[in-house]
Amino acid sequence: MKRESAQNEKLVWAYGLIALVLTAAVRLYLFQGDYIINNDGVVYIEIARRFWEGRWLEGLSGFYPPLFPSMIAAVFPLIGDWEVAGQFWPLILGILIPILLFGLLRRVYDLRVATVALFFYAVSPYLVRLSIDVRSEIPYIFFFLSALYCFQLAMDSRSIRPLFLMGINAGLAYLARPEAIGLLVAGAVFLLYRGWHERALKKVWAPLGIMSLGFLILAAPYVCYLKWETGKWLLSRKLGTAVTQGLSVHDPSARVASQQESVQLNSLDLVRSQPLSYAKKVFIDFFRFIGFYFEAVHYSYLPFLFLGWLVFFRSRFWEKKEFLLAILVGFYIAAFPLLYVTRRYSVPLVPASLGWVAAGSLAVWEYSHARWGKRGHLLMGLVAAIFILGTLPKTLASIGREKLYLREAGLYLRDKPGNILTHDSRVAFYARGSNHVRVVGIEEALASRATARTYLTLDNKLLESTKGALGTMGWVREREFLGSNGDGLVILLLNRKAPE
């Protein structure tokens, strides 16, 4: 019996290794394919440039937290290309995350669930796509899972020492994305619940203090910097913008705060000034965020997720280890509707949900095997085929393929001397060379005292709305780049001298 158990464990570890290889293969395949940077990625790299050039205060004054740009700046000297440096950490950490995920889920569930979850992670569409994108989600998820693993280790060992490391990792996650504060909230709720359940609330305060200390060691200096720079105690510069963005989705009269206005905006005053609109937004966004969460997990995963939930909730779920994960997911589903909801904000919840997905798939396997014996393998083969057909086309699709024309236009302009005016930051990123590139609005571009050898980029809609004015001002069409979805970008060249 022991020999059979040892053989089964070796087999499970072999499957885990296969899942890790699959994780790397899928991400390296996409990394070698077509790619275009996103607008946020341009901003992260601009902040990283400032750090690399030693302009630390300028970098810290950027709209986004400093950890991810600092990581980009750290590897740029080794790579020599800003775009690849921006992709480096998401790619490497995206391949390493399964190790953390396996460790966490093995403690929360068992060896089988942890191993099966790795296969779901390997081909999860949005986790794969973000692993080669210049975005902060994957570094955030890495430290997010590190914090959860340390917390679970503390719960299993009944030791408070791992809670300090939990706080450290939560602090690193916060320096990547401010919503990491939810880790402390979920951890505190779980500790208080366990203390109440065991009738030992007095023993909770020391673990809470150790966890908070670890977090504050990294988070407090940045919070103090924000206080010094803005004059206000803030957890993030993004709060004001997030609230106004959320309101604007449901109230057309609401104006979105700019990045400069965000730190000056009192969100509580904004809510008080529009209580009905805000209440409507929170109610609707609660259901919208659940929809985004299901989309981020991905539709082919949902049957397994629901089965996993059924197994979890059907008997005394509050006594199960995964109750911590339920608290965490529940907190974010309740909290984000108060601010702003997008699919990107729900993606970090996917790894925390893969244990339920794996448990649900194993429940299907066990039921089919018990009901039909070896013939159940045919059913599982059919289920696996349907799952693969519903997942891989999305997983392996190139990122931003429909926007590749912006990259092509930027690279075309990189070799052009003179001035380049563009309304798109991605075009400006790829066009930057020995020329002078500026991101401007169309009104500013048309009003500028541009000289000969000045190029202007316009998308099809802007070109149509300004066609008459452009002709009289001396702009002539030089080249057009078309996208796969019918969008396009036109490059215009100024054919006149500057006015006296």
Protein Blocks (a to p, Z undefined) as FASTA:
>chain_A
ZZmmmmmmmmmmmmmmmmmmmmmmmmmmmmmmccdddfklmmmmmmmmmmmnopamlmmm
pmbdfklmmmmmmmmmmnopaklmmmmmmmmmmmmmmmmmmmmmmmmmmmklmmmmmmmm
mmomklmmmmmcccfklmmmmmmmmmmmmmmmmmmnopaklmmmmmmmmmmmmmmomklm
mmmmmmmmmmmmmmmmnopaklmmmmmmmmmmmmmmmmmmmmmmmmmmnopacfbfklmm
mmmmmmmmmmmkbccddfklmmmpcfklmmmmmmmlmmmmmmmmmmmmmmmmmmmnopkl
mmmmmmmmmmmmmnokllpmklmmmmmmmmmmmmmmmmcgcfklmmmmmmmmmmmmmmmm
mmmmmmmmmmnommlmmmmmmmmmmmmmmmmmmmmpcehklmmmmmmmmmmmmmpgcjdd
dfbfklmmmmpcfbccddddfklmmmpccdehiacdddfklmmmmmmmmmmnopacfbdc
ddfkopacddddddbdddZZ
